[in-house]
């Protein structure tokens, strides 16, 4: 699966949650959208190559069991995977955010390296909290609450995190 198609599927899945819920269709049918991830050969981030087949397994389980539980647990899996990869990178010579930063700025100064480490920690906290909230929506919420959080609010929070970090980075660069 090409990277652009994986990104598109990632954007379509939350929209499908909303659409299926609004139309009264069974949410487990969204499992069909997870199936193409089985053919994803390369991960968008290092260490996440196992996430694509796991997504496909969740899709198959949803379809076979005719249960929305695997689909509703998928955001929990994604947050857990991101938390693990970002947290493990804190012990590596380069954190995940440093690796991403070096794509556009190969000669990152020492201050930039320290900054990327702090941003990596911030993303770890975000993924932990977001994953716990996603799990709470599965365990204690109904499908409507789950759809609102995982199909809308979580993506808004990711956008706020990205935008906030960009604003802070601009300020750090100016003053530092």
Steps between C-alpha positions, in 0.01 A plus 500: 500500500652836403555756777241740355235226508581411862472869593168525314366191679607653830292807420204303363462268799382775741261631234362149454442468875284810482325399178421146612376625836282767335351249254447238767728251324699249703834647602671164453477555121773765539724194546502478118702822488766350729561200271720674238754578774606133475684592179681799651868408477668805649406693812470877494707507819783259592392224736137501391516244219295256711211748532376448143447122533349556846249742344406235245457242778269739685303545177469125446393447861233769467363334188518141625355578841257758362610709792600863512734435795814438287430817301441699817823364652704601193564861622621355831744277308627792292560719807672214681722434198595866469567524874729196490695621196542856628586384855756246378659770286580692820761231574638507144774735377231699313145548620213459256446876479872556441490252211204684350668839557820385330307431181478876444791614719785243483743716703278538805676702773534363854221731618277350229585149618401590857180658372408194290550279807250712696255490211534120483412481871201727439377269222544200732274668757253586224487143364461357851213736588333471160523120513352488850212725398444288186492189720257669741266576208505129413446379857261763635355690205251412237576497126394865468745616768769278352438644152506858623827456687690269265357637177515869581641618832818287490585633153437855617733442795769366267462813290526720808809311614665539159403866469601581857836332456558692176427831676729412791775392258482836320535681832789276615683561172461879531619510860745239493 
